[in-house]
Amino acid sequence: MDLKNFVNMIDPMTCIISVETNEDGSYGDIRIVTGNDAYIASIENVDDSAPKLMMDKFIPNSLYQNYFPKDLNFEDFCYRAAVLKKPMHTYVHPDRYDFWFNLFMIPLGSEGNIHYCTYTQIITQKADVEEMTNISNDTATRVLNTCIKLRGARDFHAVMGEVIEDLREMCGASYCAILLTDDIQCKCEILGEAWSEDSQLGSMLEFIDDSFYQLTTTWPDTIGGSNCLIAKNPTDMLFIKDKNPQWYESLIDKKVESIVLFPLKQNDELLGYIWTTNFHNEDVVKIKETLELTTFFLASEIANYKLLVKLKILSTIDMLTGVYNRNEMNNRIDALRSTDKSELDNFGIVFADLNGLKRMNDNEGHGAGDLLLKNGAIVLQNSFVGDDVYRAGGDEFMVFVENTSEEELAAKCKLVKENSEKFPNVSFAIGYCFAKDSTNIVETLKTADERMYIDKEEYYSKHPEFKR
């Protein structure tokens, strides 16, 4: 067959792929045999409407790696189409390109151990929703179930646990997890995980530390610009060994024989990864199809969750000192005032006013005053470990101390005075009140506040030069 004339009869960008098979059933070289005029032009006459490849000259029968980096997903599709004679289709957005690819592979004949298929690509710069949803009924059902769970969730972490278990079962995997990464704080965390009874890996929580975060920073290079990494057998695992030997050794040490790693991205921001190990190799196409669409929705939900957490922090935390802010303090007091029943027993209220803040601002500037507030907050946090510290406003702080006694409360307030001596210029006027229950929270607050002002007057009587 004249492959060049044959491929020229196809209008979209199309080439002929050859896949070499070895005696043991594995595959060898994968080559681009020839291409139609549109395909060759996409290589040799690159413009903004086409992706930039590694070469700008088409050479017939060249290894595909001459044009773009080695890609296990591409090789698996070529093998299935050319060797197993299965028509293949996928719609993907490889990270290495700013384009969406609608890819079709049709089996052709074989000559000895060389097998052929067509490879047709239609490229767009924006995602086509219809193509994204052009999936099998089984995959659509699984993804829809995931979306319904995510949308109806009241407990985000609980529903993520359900989703992860569903994904693990779908993959037939021994382990599945969602790992979040934070490139600003240089850390990572497990959002949720699930494992089979026979899994040798177990929970990964004990491995998540600063060094593991550093390992995750090597994964994008290992994925190599594809939209995911799927290593389904020992041969594929050798690809990881060549690209990332440190990671490979850690996987082998944990008896990982196959792995799926899907980045979770929202608007090009990397949020983390779906990580699945020791899955059913025969289901790799179904796994890839399902996770490609599932990650799209998971990334959106995770991004929304992280945004809500950030907004929650902004609405409850004093950005200067890192303790709770006045809004959160008022919410807590209002909650205690809203009922006649005791919601809190054996607790204490502490008011702590930072002496000399106005003088510091006037004489040394607000930068020095801000530092004084930060140091003051540190003193309170170190003195009331495990208790809730609030910045009530200006130079005034309040502390809720639960499950305490009057003696313990007094000891903690004394500790504030001692810890203040470790910082220059930090001095607190303190008033506290112990209460057996919260039925009269207003009186408890009033008593603590009055005692704080008495302590402040005593301080200024001894140091009139510091009086505001």
C-alpha positions as CSV (number, residue, x, y, z in Angstrom):
1,M,0.0,0.0,0.0
2,D,1.2,3.5,-0.8
3,L,0.9,5.0,2.7
4,K,1.6,8.5,1.5
5,N,-1.2,8.5,-1.1
6,F,-3.5,6.8,1.5
7,V,-3.0,9.4,4.2
8,N,-3.3,12.3,1.8
9,M,-6.9,11.2,1.2
10,I,-7.7,12.2,4.8
11,D,-8.4,15.9,5.3
12,P,-7.5,16.5,9.0
13,M,-3.9,16.4,10.1
14,T,-3.0,12.7,9.9
15,C,0.0,10.5,10.0
16,I,0.8,6.8,9.9
17,I,2.3,5.3,13.1
18,S,4.3,2.1,13.2
19,V,4.8,0.0,16.3
20,E,7.5,-2.6,16.6
21,T,6.8,-5.7,18.7
22,N,9.3,-7.9,20.4
23,E,9.3,-11.7,20.8
24,D,8.1,-11.4,24.5
25,G,5.1,-9.4,23.4
26,S,6.4,-6.0,24.5
27,Y,6.7,-3.2,22.1
28,G,9.9,-1.5,20.8
29,D,10.3,1.5,18.6
30,I,7.3,3.7,17.7
31,R,7.8,5.7,14.5
32,I,6.0,8.3,12.5
33,V,6.1,6.7,9.1
34,T,4.6,9.4,6.9
35,G,2.0,12.2,7.1
36,N,-0.4,14.0,4.9
37,D,0.3,17.5,3.7
38,A,-1.6,19.1,6.6
39,Y,0.3,17.1,9.2
40,I,3.7,17.8,7.7
41,A,2.8,21.5,7.4
42,S,1.9,21.5,11.2
43,I,5.6,20.6,11.8
44,E,7.4,22.6,9.1
45,N,5.2,25.7,8.9
46,V,4.4,26.4,12.6
47,D,2.2,29.4,13.4
48,D,0.2,30.4,16.5
49,S,-2.6,28.0,15.5
50,A,-0.4,24.9,16.0
51,P,1.8,23.6,18.8
52,K,5.5,24.0,18.6
53,L,7.3,20.6,18.3
54,M,10.9,19.7,19.0
55,M,11.8,19.6,15.3
56,D,10.7,21.8,12.4
57,K,11.6,19.3,9.7
58,F,9.6,16.2,9.0
59,I,11.8,13.1,8.4
60,P,9.8,10.0,7.3
61,N,10.0,6.9,9.6
62,S,11.5,8.9,12.5
63,L,11.1,8.0,16.1
64,Y,8.2,10.0,17.6
65,Q,10.4,11.2,20.4
66,N,12.2,13.3,17.8
67,Y,9.1,15.5,17.8
68,F,7.8,15.5,21.3
69,P,9.0,14.0,24.7
70,K,8.5,10.3,25.5
71,D,4.9,9.9,26.6
72,L,3.6,6.6,28.1
73,N,0.0,7.5,27.4
74,F,0.7,8.1,23.7
75,E,2.6,4.8,23.5
76,D,-0.2,2.9,25.1
77,F,-2.7,4.2,22.6
78,C,-0.4,3.5,19.7
79,Y,0.1,-0.1,20.9
80,R,-3.7,-0.7,21.4
81,A,-4.5,0.7,17.9
82,A,-1.6,-0.7,15.9
83,V,-1.0,-4.1,17.7
84,L,-4.2,-4.9,19.4
85,K,-6.2,-3.5,16.4
86,K,-8.6,-1.4,18.6
87,P,-9.9,1.9,17.3
88,M,-8.9,4.6,19.9
89,H,-10.2,8.1,20.7
90,T,-9.4,10.6,23.3
91,Y,-9.8,14.3,23.9
92,V,-6.9,15.7,26.0
93,H,-5.1,18.9,27.0
94,P,-1.4,18.0,27.4
95,D,0.3,20.4,29.8
96,R,3.2,20.9,27.3
97,Y,0.8,22.7,24.9
98,D,-1.8,25.4,25.1
99,F,-4.1,23.4,22.9
100,W,-6.8,20.8,23.2
101,F,-6.3,17.6,21.0
102,N,-9.1,15.5,19.6
103,L,-7.2,12.4,18.7
104,F,-8.3,9.4,16.6
105,M,-6.4,6.2,15.9
106,I,-7.6,3.6,13.4
107,P,-5.8,0.2,13.1
108,L,-4.1,-0.7,9.8
109,G,-2.3,-3.8,8.7
110,S,0.9,-5.5,9.9
111,E,4.1,-6.6,8.2
112,G,5.8,-9.2,10.4
113,N,6.5,-7.5,13.7
114,I,5.7,-4.0,12.4
115,H,2.2,-2.9,13.0
116,Y,0.4,0.3,11.7
117,C,-2.3,2.7,12.6
118,T,-3.5,6.1,11.5
119,Y,-3.1,9.0,13.9
120,T,-5.5,12.0,13.3
121,Q,-5.5,15.1,15.4
122,I,-7.9,18.1,15.4
123,I,-6.5,21.0,17.4
124,T,-8.4,23.8,19.1
125,Q,-7.2,26.5,21.5
126,K,-10.3,26.2,23.7
127,A,-12.0,23.2,25.2
128,D,-15.1,21.8,23.4
129,V,-17.7,20.9,26.0
130,E,-19.4,18.4,23.6
131,E,-16.1,16.6,23.1
132,M,-15.3,16.5,26.8
133,T,-18.6,14.8,27.4
134,N,-18.3,12.4,24.5
135,I,-17.6,9.4,26.8
136,S,-18.9,6.0,27.5
137,N,-22.1,5.5,29.4
138,D,-20.2,3.7,32.3
139,T,-17.8,6.6,32.6
140,A,-20.6,9.2,32.4
141,T,-22.4,7.4,35.2
142,R,-19.4,7.3,37.4
143,V,-18.5,10.9,36.9
144,L,-22.1,12.0,37.4
145,N,-22.2,10.1,40.7
146,T,-19.1,11.9,41.8
147,C,-20.5,15.3,40.8
148,I,-23.8,14.7,42.7
149,K,-21.8,13.7,45.8
150,L,-19.6,16.8,45.6
151,R,-22.5,19.2,45.1
152,G,-24.6,17.7,47.9
153,A,-21.8,17.6,50.4
154,R,-22.2,19.2,53.8
155,D,-19.0,17.6,55.2
156,F,-16.3,18.3,52.5
157,H,-13.8,15.9,54.0
158,A,-16.3,13.1,54.5
159,V,-17.5,13.2,50.9
160,M,-14.0,13.4,49.6
161,G,-13.4,10.1,51.5
162,E,-16.3,8.6,49.7
163,V,-15.2,9.8,46.3
164,I,-11.7,8.5,46.9
165,E,-13.0,5.1,47.9
166,D,-15.2,5.1,44.7
167,L,-12.2,5.9,42.6
168,R,-10.1,3.2,44.2
169,E,-12.7,0.6,43.6
170,M,-13.2,1.7,40.0
171,C,-9.4,1.4,39.4
172,G,-9.3,-1.9,41.2
173,A,-6.4,-0.3,43.1
174,S,-4.8,-1.2,46.4
175,Y,-4.5,2.5,47.3
176,C,-5.9,5.8,46.2
177,A,-5.4,9.3,47.6
178,I,-5.8,13.0,46.9
179,L,-2.6,14.9,47.8
180,L,-2.8,18.7,48.0
181,T,0.4,20.7,47.5
182,D,1.1,24.3,48.6
183,D,4.0,25.8,46.7
184,I,3.9,29.0,48.8
185,Q,4.3,27.3,52.1
186,C,6.3,24.4,50.6
187,K,4.2,21.7,52.1
188,C,1.7,19.0,51.1
189,E,-1.1,17.2,52.9
190,I,-3.4,14.2,52.3
191,L,-7.0,15.4,51.7
192,G,-8.2,11.9,51.8
193,E,-7.1,8.3,51.2
194,A,-8.5,4.8,50.8
195,W,-6.8,1.4,50.6
196,S,-7.8,-2.2,50.2
197,E,-7.5,-4.8,52.9
198,D,-4.5,-6.4,51.2
199,S,-2.6,-3.1,50.6
200,Q,1.0,-3.1,51.8
201,L,1.2,0.7,51.7
202,G,-1.4,1.6,54.3
203,S,-1.8,5.3,55.2
204,M,0.7,7.7,53.8
205,L,0.2,10.2,56.6
206,E,3.4,9.1,58.3
207,F,5.4,9.9,55.1
208,I,4.1,13.4,54.5
209,D,6.8,15.8,55.6
210,D,9.0,18.5,54.1
211,S,11.1,16.0,52.2
212,F,8.0,14.4,50.6
213,Y,6.9,17.9,49.4
214,Q,10.3,18.2,47.7
215,L,9.7,14.9,46.0
216,T,6.4,16.2,44.6
217,T,8.2,19.1,43.0
218,T,9.9,16.5,40.7
219,W,6.6,15.0,39.5
220,P,5.8,17.6,36.7
221,D,9.1,16.8,35.0
222,T,8.4,13.1,35.3
223,I,5.0,13.5,33.8
224,G,6.8,15.4,31.1
225,G,4.1,17.7,29.7
226,S,1.5,15.0,29.4
227,N,-1.8,15.3,31.2
228,C,-1.0,12.4,33.5
229,L,1.4,9.6,34.3
230,I,0.2,6.0,34.0
231,A,2.8,3.3,34.6
232,K,1.0,0.0,34.3
233,N,3.8,-2.6,34.2
234,P,7.5,-3.2,35.0
235,T,8.5,-1.7,31.6
236,D,6.6,1.5,32.3
237,M,8.0,1.6,35.8
238,L,11.5,1.6,34.3
239,F,10.5,4.9,32.6
240,I,10.0,6.4,36.1
241,K,13.4,4.9,37.1
242,D,15.1,6.7,34.2
243,K,13.3,10.0,34.8
244,N,13.1,10.1,38.6
245,P,15.3,7.4,40.3
246,Q,14.7,8.7,43.8
247,W,11.0,8.5,43.5
248,Y,11.3,5.1,41.8
249,E,13.2,3.7,44.7
250,S,10.6,4.9,47.2
251,L,7.8,3.3,45.1
252,I,9.6,0.0,44.9
253,D,10.4,0.1,48.6
254,K,6.6,0.3,49.2
255,K,5.9,-2.6,46.8
256,V,4.3,-0.3,44.2
257,E,4.0,-2.2,40.9
258,S,1.9,0.3,38.9
259,I,0.8,3.9,39.5
260,V,-1.6,6.5,38.1
261,L,-0.7,10.1,38.9
262,F,-3.1,12.8,37.7
263,P,-2.4,16.5,38.4
264,L,-5.4,18.5,39.8
265,K,-5.3,22.0,38.2
266,Q,-7.7,24.9,38.3
267,N,-6.9,27.8,35.9
268,D,-3.4,26.5,35.4
269,E,-2.8,26.5,39.2
270,L,-1.5,23.1,40.5
271,L,-3.6,22.1,43.5
272,G,-2.3,18.6,44.0
273,Y,-2.6,15.1,42.6
274,I,-4.8,12.0,42.5
275,W,-2.5,9.1,43.3
276,T,-3.5,5.5,42.7
277,T,-1.3,2.4,43.0
278,N,-1.4,-1.3,42.0
279,F,-4.5,-1.0,39.8
280,H,-6.1,-3.4,37.3
281,N,-3.9,-3.1,34.2
282,E,-6.6,-4.3,31.9
283,D,-8.8,-1.4,32.8
284,V,-6.3,1.3,32.0
285,V,-8.3,3.0,29.2
286,K,-11.4,3.1,31.4
287,I,-9.3,4.5,34.3
288,K,-7.7,7.2,32.2
289,E,-11.0,8.2,30.6
290,T,-12.8,8.4,34.0
291,L,-10.0,10.3,35.8
292,E,-9.5,12.8,33.0
293,L,-13.0,14.1,33.5
294,T,-13.3,13.5,37.2
295,T,-10.2,15.6,37.9
296,F,-11.8,18.5,36.1
297,F,-14.7,18.5,38.6
298,L,-12.6,17.6,41.6
299,A,-10.1,20.4,41.0
300,S,-13.0,22.9,40.8
301,E,-14.5,21.7,44.1
302,I,-11.1,21.7,45.8
303,A,-10.4,25.2,44.5
304,N,-13.7,26.4,45.9
305,Y,-13.0,24.7,49.2
306,K,-9.6,26.3,49.5
307,L,-11.1,29.7,48.7
308,L,-13.8,29.3,51.4
309,V,-11.0,28.3,53.9
310,K,-9.1,31.4,52.9
311,L,-12.2,33.6,53.3
312,K,-12.9,32.0,56.7
313,I,-9.4,32.8,57.8
314,L,-9.7,36.4,56.6
315,S,-13.0,36.8,58.4
316,T,-11.8,35.2,61.7
317,I,-8.1,35.9,62.0
318,D,-6.4,39.2,62.8
319,M,-3.9,39.5,59.9
320,L,-1.3,41.4,61.9
321,T,-1.0,39.2,65.0
322,G,-2.3,35.8,63.8
323,V,-4.8,35.4,66.7
324,Y,-8.6,35.5,66.3
325,N,-10.1,38.9,65.4
326,R,-12.8,41.0,67.1
327,N,-15.5,39.6,64.7
328,E,-14.8,36.0,65.9
329,M,-14.7,37.1,69.5
330,N,-18.1,38.8,69.2
331,N,-19.6,35.7,67.5
332,R,-18.4,33.6,70.4
333,I,-19.8,35.9,73.0
334,D,-23.1,36.3,71.2
335,A,-23.5,32.5,71.0
336,L,-23.0,32.3,74.8
337,R,-25.5,35.2,75.4
338,S,-28.2,33.7,73.1
339,T,-29.2,31.0,75.6
340,D,-30.3,30.8,79.2
341,K,-28.6,27.4,79.6
342,S,-24.9,27.1,80.4
343,E,-22.9,26.3,77.3
344,L,-19.6,26.5,79.0
345,D,-18.6,25.3,82.5
346,N,-15.5,26.0,84.6
347,F,-14.0,28.6,82.3
348,G,-12.2,31.9,82.5
349,I,-12.2,35.2,80.7
350,V,-9.0,37.2,80.5
351,F,-8.6,40.8,79.2
352,A,-5.0,41.8,78.5
353,D,-4.2,45.4,77.5
354,L,-0.8,46.1,76.0
355,N,0.8,49.0,77.9
356,G,2.6,51.8,76.0
357,L,1.3,51.1,72.4
358,K,0.3,54.7,71.7
359,R,3.6,56.0,73.0
360,M,5.5,53.5,70.8
361,N,3.5,54.6,67.7
362,D,4.1,58.3,68.5
363,N,7.8,58.0,69.3
364,E,9.0,55.2,67.0
365,G,6.4,54.9,64.3
366,H,3.7,52.4,63.5
367,G,6.2,49.8,62.4
368,A,7.5,49.6,65.9
369,G,4.0,49.5,67.2
370,D,3.0,46.7,64.9
371,L,6.1,44.7,66.1
372,L,5.0,45.3,69.7
373,L,1.5,43.9,69.0
374,K,3.0,40.8,67.3
375,N,5.3,40.2,70.2
376,G,2.4,40.7,72.6
377,A,0.3,38.1,70.8
378,I,3.2,35.7,71.0
379,V,3.4,36.2,74.7
380,L,-0.3,35.5,75.1
381,Q,-0.2,32.4,72.9
382,N,2.8,31.0,74.8
383,S,1.1,31.7,78.1
384,F,-2.3,30.3,77.1
385,V,-1.3,27.3,75.1
386,G,-4.3,25.6,73.6
387,D,-6.7,28.4,74.6
388,D,-8.4,30.9,72.2
389,V,-6.7,34.3,72.0
390,Y,-8.5,37.2,70.4
391,R,-7.5,40.7,69.4
392,A,-10.4,42.8,70.7
393,G,-9.1,45.9,68.9
394,G,-6.2,48.3,69.2
395,D,-4.0,47.3,72.1
396,E,-6.6,45.0,73.8
397,F,-6.7,41.2,73.7
398,M,-9.1,38.7,75.2
399,V,-8.6,35.0,76.1
400,F,-11.1,32.2,76.6
401,V,-9.8,29.6,78.9
402,E,-11.9,26.4,79.1
403,N,-11.9,23.5,81.5
404,T,-9.9,25.4,84.1
405,S,-9.9,26.4,87.8
406,E,-9.4,29.8,89.4
407,E,-6.0,28.7,90.6
408,E,-4.9,27.6,87.1
409,L,-6.3,30.8,85.5
410,A,-4.3,32.9,88.0
411,A,-1.2,30.9,87.3
412,K,-1.5,31.5,83.5
413,C,-2.0,35.2,84.0
414,K,1.1,35.3,86.2
415,L,2.9,33.5,83.4
416,V,2.0,36.3,81.0
417,K,4.0,38.8,83.2
418,E,7.0,36.4,83.2
419,N,6.9,35.8,79.5
420,S,6.6,39.5,78.7
421,E,10.1,40.0,80.1
422,K,11.5,38.0,77.2
423,F,10.5,40.8,74.8
424,P,11.6,44.4,74.9
425,N,8.8,46.8,75.8
426,V,6.1,44.2,76.1
427,S,4.0,44.7,79.2
428,F,0.4,43.8,79.8
429,A,-2.3,45.0,82.2
430,I,-4.4,41.9,83.0
431,G,-7.8,41.2,84.5
432,Y,-9.4,37.9,84.7
433,C,-12.6,36.3,86.0
434,F,-13.4,32.6,86.6
435,A,-16.9,31.4,86.2
436,K,-18.5,28.0,87.0
437,D,-21.0,28.4,84.1
438,S,-21.8,30.7,81.3
439,T,-25.3,31.7,82.3
440,N,-24.1,35.2,83.2
441,I,-21.4,35.7,80.6
442,V,-22.0,39.5,80.5
443,E,-21.1,39.8,84.2
444,T,-18.0,37.6,83.7
445,L,-16.8,39.8,80.9
446,K,-17.5,43.0,82.9
447,T,-15.6,41.8,85.9
448,A,-12.5,40.7,83.9
449,D,-12.5,44.1,82.1
450,E,-12.8,46.1,85.3
451,R,-9.9,44.2,86.9
452,M,-7.8,44.8,83.8
453,Y,-8.3,48.6,84.2
454,I,-7.4,48.4,87.8
455,D,-4.2,46.6,86.9
456,K,-3.5,49.2,84.2
457,E,-3.9,52.1,86.6
458,E,-1.5,50.5,89.0
459,Y,1.0,50.1,86.2
460,Y,0.8,53.8,85.2
461,S,1.0,54.9,88.8
462,K,4.4,53.2,89.0
463,H,5.4,54.3,85.4
464,P,3.8,57.7,84.8
465,E,6.2,58.4,82.0
466,F,4.5,55.7,79.9
467,K,1.0,56.9,80.4
468,R,-0.8,57.6,77.2
